[in-house]
C-alpha cells in the first residue's frame, strides 16, 4: 500500500476499514453501495456516518437515497456518483411497434427483491409479450406462475453482454419492479434500467424512492406506476405507437453522463485531491491525472 498514490475501496464496509489499516486516509476514497449502507445503519444506527466518516478523505455514494440513509446528505465530503453503465457504440435504431405487439423485457437476478411476478402478471393482463433475462433461485416458481397465467413469456436465463444488447434491440419496454425496504435490503441505483434507456428502451418502474431517483435523473422515459397499474400502462403504450417512439428518442440522452468514461473521470478527480463539488459536475474535461 505504501507504493500506491491513492486507494479506492468498494464497498465501504468492510473494504474501507481494511484499507484504512495500512493506508493514509487522506489518499483514500470510499464507495458506498446498498449492502454496506444497510450494514452500517444496522450495526451503528444513527451514529453510522460519524463512526465511518474518518475512514477516507472523500466518500462516494452510488445514489442520493443511500447518502441520506446513512446520514451524510449534508456533508461536503459525501458525493453522489452512480456506478457506470455500458453505452452503445452508436445511436440505437428503434423499430416501430405499428402492426405488432408490444415487447417487454425483464433483466434481473431472479430473487424475491426483484418482484418479477409483478411483471409476469402485468404482461399477462395486458396481452404483452415478455422476455425474462437472468437466473436465480426464483426461476422455477416464476416459470410455474407464467404457465398458470397463460401469458406469452420466454425465459432466457443468464445472458452475455452481446445477447443483452440484442434483447434491448428487440424490446420496447423494460419493467423494473423491485421492492424497497427503507430499513432493510434495497436497490442502490439500478443498472439494468439505465442500460435499457441507453438503448432507447422505455422503462416502466414501480413507484418507490429508488425508482423516483431514477426518474428524476433520467427523465420522462422512466414511467412510474403503482404495482396494480403496470398492466394499464402497458396497454396505453401498446395503443399509442407515436408516444412510445417519442419516449424512446428521449431516453438515451438522459444517461450519457452515466457512461463509464464520465463516471471514471469524476472518480479520478476525487482521487486527485479535494475539489469543490467536483463529483456533482457534468462538464468535466478529459484530462488525465496519471495516478496509479
HELIX and SHEET records of a PDB file:
HELIX    1   1 UNK A   12  UNK A   16  3                                   5    
HELIX    2   2 UNK A   17  UNK A   21  1                                   5    
HELIX    3   3 UNK A   25  UNK A   27  5                                   3    
HELIX    4   4 UNK A   34  UNK A   44  1                                  11    
HELIX    5   5 UNK A   45  UNK A   47  5                                   3    
HELIX    6   6 UNK A   48  UNK A   52  1                                   5    
HELIX    7   7 UNK A   53  UNK A   55  5                                   3    
HELIX    8   8 UNK A   64  UNK A   69  1                                   6    
HELIX    9   9 UNK A  112  UNK A  114  5                                   3    
HELIX   10  10 UNK A  116  UNK A  126  1                                  11    
HELIX   11  11 UNK A  139  UNK A  149  1                                  11    
HELIX   12  12 UNK A  161  UNK A  170  1                                  10    
HELIX   13  13 UNK A  192  UNK A  198  1                                   7    
HELIX   14  14 UNK A  209  UNK A  218  1                                  10    
HELIX   15  15 UNK A  219  UNK A  221  5                                   3    
HELIX   16  16 UNK A  227  UNK A  229  5                                   3    
HELIX   17  17 UNK A  230  UNK A  238  1                                   9    
HELIX   18  18 UNK A  241  UNK A  251  1                                  11    
HELIX   19  19 UNK A  252  UNK A  258  5                                   7    
HELIX   20  20 UNK A  260  UNK A  272  1                                  13    
HELIX   21  21 UNK A  278  UNK A  280  5                                   3    
SHEET    1   A 4 UNK A   7  UNK A  10  0                                        
SHEET    2   A 4 UNK A  28  UNK A  32  1                                        
SHEET    3   A 4 UNK A  58  UNK A  61  1                                        
SHEET    4   A 4 UNK A  78  UNK A  80  1                                        
SHEET    1   B 6 UNK A 153  UNK A 157  0                                        
SHEET    2   B 6 UNK A 129  UNK A 133  1                                        
SHEET    3   B 6 UNK A 103  UNK A 107  1                                        
SHEET    4   B 6 UNK A 173  UNK A 176  1                                        
SHEET    5   B 6 UNK A 202  UNK A 206  1                                        
SHEET    6   B 6 UNK A 222  UNK A 225  1                                        
END                                                                             
